Amino acid sequence: MSKLYCMSGTAIGVALIPTAAFAAQLEQLQTAFNTMVLYSVFLFVVTVILYVYFRKLTEKRRSPVGRLLGEREAVHSVGPDNSVTECVRVMSAYRIGALMVLDGERLIGIFTERDALNRVLAAGLDPVSTRVSSVMTPDPFCISPGTTVAEAMELVTQRRFRHLPVVEDGKVLAVVSSGDLTHWLVKDRVGEVQELVDLAARS
């Protein structure tokens, strides 16, 4: 009788081995499936984040430059007879890289940091006695408030402009720089992406 019990126990043990192995394989498959689902959800969320980010960026690039004007400070300008020294003092006081040179309200030129370096210092001119009209960039390229941000970015990139006067009906409304355009494009984007990332983390 004891031999019979022993044989029965052995048979049951042998029969349970494939079942245990199958259960282990099933558990591994379940773990792999769960991991795959998790990665799929993560990939989907990342795709949505990138789609939203670049769609809003595209919308901003199509916006007119006039939308930036409300955020701009007053236009800093000088007359054609101002000395280079006076111009540099104004630029230093307001921490700006360019001045509009106006004859009344008419824009006749732009004086930039590069002009001060290349046309004054490098040329050995006396900044005290040199009039800005003789070293400014005359008839600067201007844009209208309806110019899109993408078009303005293309100008500063291809033509190597750092400052673009915004003119309407012969009057200078503002001056936008390449930094202004870049800052406006990426402004609020970091916060929006972080919100989407937090949403993904909660999900």
C-alpha positions in Angstrom: 0.0 0.0 0.0 2.9 2.4 0.8 4.4 1.7 -2.6 1.1 2.6 -4.1 0.9 5.9 -2.3 4.5 6.6 -3.3 3.9 5.9 -6.9 0.7 8.0 -6.9 2.6 10.9 -5.3 5.4 10.6 -7.9 2.8 10.5 -10.7 1.0 13.6 -9.4 4.3 15.5 -9.1 5.4 14.5 -12.6 2.0 15.6 -13.9 2.2 19.0 -12.1 5.6 19.9 -13.6 4.3 20.9 -17.1 1.4 22.8 -15.4 3.9 24.8 -13.2 6.1 25.5 -16.3 3.1 26.6 -18.3 2.0 28.9 -15.4 5.5 30.5 -15.3 5.4 31.0 -19.0 2.0 32.6 -18.8 3.1 34.9 -16.1 6.1 36.0 -18.2 3.8 36.6 -21.2 1.5 38.7 -19.0 4.5 40.8 -17.8 5.8 41.3 -21.3 2.3 42.3 -22.5 1.9 44.8 -19.6 5.3 46.3 -20.4 4.4 46.6 -24.1 1.1 48.3 -23.2 3.0 50.7 -20.9 5.5 51.6 -23.6 2.8 52.1 -26.2 0.9 54.5 -23.9 4.2 56.4 -23.2 5.0 56.6 -27.0 1.4 57.8 -27.7 1.7 60.5 -25.1 5.1 61.7 -26.4 3.7 61.8 -29.9 0.7 63.9 -28.7 3.0 66.3 -26.9 5.2 66.8 -29.9 2.2 67.3 -32.2 0.7 69.9 -29.9 4.0 71.7 -29.4 4.9 72.0 -33.1 1.3 72.8 -34.1 1.2 75.8 -31.7 4.7 76.7 -32.8 3.5 76.8 -36.4 0.5 78.9 -35.5 2.8 81.4 -33.8 5.1 81.6 -36.8 2.1 82.5 -38.9 1.2 85.3 -36.5 1.7 88.9 -37.7 4.6 90.8 -36.1 2.1 93.4 -34.9 1.1 91.0 -32.1 4.5 91.6 -30.6 4.2 95.4 -30.6 2.1 95.5 -27.4 5.1 94.0 -25.6 7.7 96.4 -27.0 9.1 99.4 -25.2 9.2 102.9 -26.7 11.3 103.4 -29.8 14.7 104.9 -28.9 15.9 107.3 -31.6 18.4 110.1 -32.2 18.8 112.8 -34.8 21.3 112.7 -37.6 23.5 115.4 -36.0 24.0 113.5 -32.7 27.5 112.4 -32.1 28.5 108.7 -31.9 29.4 109.2 -28.2 25.9 110.5 -27.4 24.4 107.5 -29.3 26.5 105.0 -27.4 25.5 106.6 -24.1 21.8 106.2 -25.0 22.3 102.6 -26.1 24.2 101.8 -22.9 21.6 103.5 -20.6 18.7 101.6 -22.1 20.7 98.4 -22.7 19.8 98.2 -26.4 21.8 97.2 -29.4 20.4 99.7 -32.0 19.1 103.2 -32.3 16.8 104.6 -35.0 18.1 107.7 -36.7 15.1 110.0 -37.5 14.8 113.2 -39.4 11.6 114.5 -37.8 9.5 111.3 -37.9 11.1 109.9 -41.0 13.4 107.0 -40.6 16.7 107.7 -42.4 19.0 105.1 -40.8 19.8 102.8 -38.0 22.9 102.8 -35.8 23.9 99.5 -34.2 26.7 98.2 -32.0 28.3 96.7 -35.1 28.3 100.2 -36.7 30.1 101.6 -33.6 32.7 98.9 -33.8 33.3 98.5 -37.5 32.6 102.0 -38.8 33.9 104.1 -35.9 36.4 102.3 -33.7 37.9 100.1 -36.4 38.1 103.1 -38.7 39.9 105.2 -36.1 37.3 107.9 -36.0 36.8 110.2 -33.1 33.4 109.2 -31.6 33.0 112.7 -30.0 33.2 114.6 -33.3 31.7 112.0 -35.6 28.1 112.5 -36.5 25.9 109.4 -36.5 24.6 110.2 -39.9 28.0 109.5 -41.4 28.4 106.1 -39.9 24.8 104.8 -39.6 23.3 102.2 -42.0 21.1 104.4 -44.2 17.7 103.4 -45.4 17.4 100.2 -43.3 15.2 97.3 -44.4 11.8 97.7 -42.7 8.8 95.5 -42.2 5.1 96.2 -41.7 3.0 95.1 -38.7 1.4 92.6 -41.0 4.6 90.7 -41.7 4.5 87.3 -40.2 6.9 86.1 -37.6 8.1 83.4 -40.0 8.9 86.0 -42.6 10.7 88.2 -40.1 12.7 85.2 -38.9 13.7 84.4 -42.5 14.9 88.0 -42.9 17.1 88.0 -39.8 18.5 84.6 -40.7 19.2 84.9 -44.4 20.2 88.6 -44.5 21.9 88.6 -41.1 19.8 91.4 -39.7 19.7 91.8 -36.0 17.1 94.5 -35.8 14.0 95.2 -37.9 12.2 98.5 -37.7 8.4 98.0 -37.9 7.1 100.9 -40.0 3.5 101.8 -40.9 2.5 104.9 -43.0 6.1 106.2 -42.7 6.1 106.1 -38.9 8.4 103.8 -36.8 6.1 101.8 -34.5 8.7 99.5 -33.0 12.0 97.7 -33.5 12.1 93.9 -33.2 15.3 92.0 -32.8 16.1 88.4 -33.6 16.1 87.8 -29.9 12.6 89.3 -29.6 11.3 86.9 -32.3 12.9 83.8 -30.8 11.7 84.7 -27.3 8.1 85.3 -28.5 8.1 81.9 -30.3 9.2 79.9 -27.3 7.4 81.9 -24.6 4.9 79.8 -22.7 6.0 76.6 -24.6 8.0 75.2 -21.8 5.1 75.6 -19.4 2.6 74.0 -21.8 4.9 71.0 -22.4 5.4 70.6 -18.7 1.6 70.5 -18.2 1.3 67.8 -20.9 4.1 65.8 -19.2 2.4 66.1 -15.9 -0.9 64.9 -17.4 0.9 62.0 -19.0 2.5 61.1 -15.6 -0.9 61.1 -13.9 -2.4 58.9 -16.6 
